[in-house]
């Protein structure tokens, strides 16, 4: 069984007070968005929904997340940037995942073992774009990626794995 492991650590922080409220979004411990918002707290009986959109008190649940959500944490205080970094790197090391700050990267396994000694190729808009040697941990990454162009990643494995693995994606 071939398994593609792509880990994204998302952290949302709400700093709420009477003067102004700020919402921040971190991806892999990097601040990617910050916005002042109008926020007033009100107690509600609407259930918390993770991985889907719940529409109102008697509404339906829809727009389900396609993927796996793991290790959800909710804190009763705003986290510091240092704590966001610490949680990210602690999670990475506990799960034996490689840290990757490239736009397209991941770890790939075959029968539970990392595929290594192979090559990953990045194809963008139908053209070969870049090669990446897969590390002993099964990690590949591409640093020279043109955003907003569709991409495919092709994994060529030597030795006991015959065939190609093709992954597709698009930047949103």
C-alpha positions in Angstrom: 0.0 0.0 0.0 1.4 3.4 -1.0 0.8 6.2 1.4 1.4 9.9 0.9 2.0 11.8 4.2 1.6 15.6 3.9 1.5 17.4 7.2 0.2 20.9 7.7 0.1 22.5 11.1 -2.5 25.2 11.2 -2.9 27.5 14.2 -5.6 30.2 14.5 -5.4 32.8 17.3 -8.0 35.3 18.4 -6.8 38.2 20.5 -10.1 39.7 21.8 -10.6 42.7 24.0 -12.8 45.7 24.2 -10.7 48.1 22.0 -10.0 45.8 19.1 -9.8 42.1 18.2 -7.2 40.6 16.0 -7.3 37.2 14.3 -4.1 35.5 13.2 -3.5 32.5 11.0 -0.3 30.5 11.1 0.6 27.6 8.7 3.6 25.5 9.8 4.3 28.1 12.5 4.6 30.9 9.9 2.2 33.9 10.2 0.3 34.0 6.9 -2.6 36.3 7.7 -3.6 38.8 10.4 -6.7 40.9 10.4 -8.6 43.2 12.8 -12.2 42.1 13.3 -15.3 43.2 15.1 -15.8 40.5 17.7 -18.4 40.3 20.4 -18.7 37.2 22.5 -22.2 35.7 22.9 -23.0 32.4 24.6 -24.6 30.1 22.0 -26.1 26.6 21.9 -24.8 26.1 18.3 -22.4 23.1 18.5 -18.7 23.5 17.7 -18.0 22.1 14.3 -14.5 20.9 13.2 -14.1 19.7 9.6 -17.4 20.9 8.3 -19.6 24.0 8.2 -22.5 24.0 10.6 -25.2 26.5 9.5 -27.1 27.9 12.4 -28.9 26.4 15.4 -31.2 24.1 13.4 -29.2 24.2 10.1 -27.5 21.4 8.4 -23.8 20.4 8.4 -22.1 20.7 5.0 -18.9 21.4 3.1 -17.0 18.6 4.8 -13.1 18.7 4.9 -11.6 16.2 2.5 -8.7 14.8 4.4 -7.7 13.9 8.0 -7.8 16.3 10.9 -5.7 15.1 13.8 -4.6 16.4 17.2 -7.1 19.3 17.5 -6.4 21.6 20.5 -8.5 24.4 21.9 -6.9 26.7 24.5 -8.6 29.2 26.8 -6.0 31.9 26.1 -4.2 33.4 23.1 -1.0 31.6 22.3 2.3 33.5 21.9 4.2 33.2 18.6 7.0 31.4 20.5 4.5 28.8 21.8 3.1 28.3 18.2 6.7 27.6 17.1 7.4 25.3 20.0 4.1 23.3 19.4 4.9 23.0 15.7 8.4 21.6 16.1 7.4 19.4 19.0 4.6 17.9 16.9 7.0 17.4 13.9 9.6 15.5 16.1 7.0 13.4 17.9 5.5 12.2 14.6 9.0 11.7 13.0 8.0 14.0 10.1 10.5 16.2 8.3 10.2 19.9 8.5 9.5 21.4 5.1 9.0 25.1 4.3 8.7 24.6 0.6 5.5 25.2 -1.4 5.3 21.6 -2.6 6.7 18.9 -0.3 5.8 15.7 1.5 6.9 12.3 2.8 6.0 9.2 0.9 5.9 5.6 2.2 5.4 2.2 0.6 4.3 -0.7 2.8 5.0 1.5 5.9 8.6 2.2 4.9 9.9 5.5 3.5 10.6 5.4 -0.3 14.2 6.6 -0.6 16.9 6.5 -3.3 14.3 7.6 -5.7 13.4 10.8 -7.6 10.4 13.1 -7.4 9.6 15.2 -10.5 7.6 18.4 -10.4 5.4 19.0 -13.5 3.7 22.3 -13.8 1.1 23.1 -16.5 2.2 20.0 -18.4 5.9 20.9 -18.5 8.8 19.3 -16.5 9.9 21.9 -13.9 12.2 20.4 -11.3 13.7 17.2 -9.8 14.0 16.3 -6.1 16.0 13.4 -4.7 13.9 11.7 -2.0 15.7 11.7 1.4 16.2 8.5 3.5 13.1 9.6 5.5 11.1 9.6 2.3 10.9 13.4 2.0 10.8 15.3 -1.3 10.5 19.1 -1.7 10.5 21.6 -4.5 11.6 25.2 -3.9 11.3 26.6 -7.4 7.5 26.5 -7.8 5.3 28.9 -9.9 2.3 29.7 -7.7 -1.1 29.5 -9.2 -0.1 26.9 -11.9 -1.5 23.4 -11.5 1.1 20.8 -10.6 1.8 17.1 -10.6 4.4 15.2 -8.6 5.7 12.0 -10.2 7.6 9.6 -7.9 9.9 7.1 -9.7 11.0 4.3 -7.4 13.8 1.9 -8.3 14.3 -1.5 -6.7 11.2 -3.3 -5.5 8.5 -0.8 -6.5 7.5 -0.9 -10.1 5.5 1.9 -11.7 4.9 5.5 -11.1 3.0 7.5 -8.4 1.4 10.6 -9.6 0.0 13.3 -7.2 -1.9 16.3 -8.5 -2.7 19.6 -6.9 -3.5 23.2 -7.5 -2.7 26.3 -5.4 -5.7 28.0 -3.9 
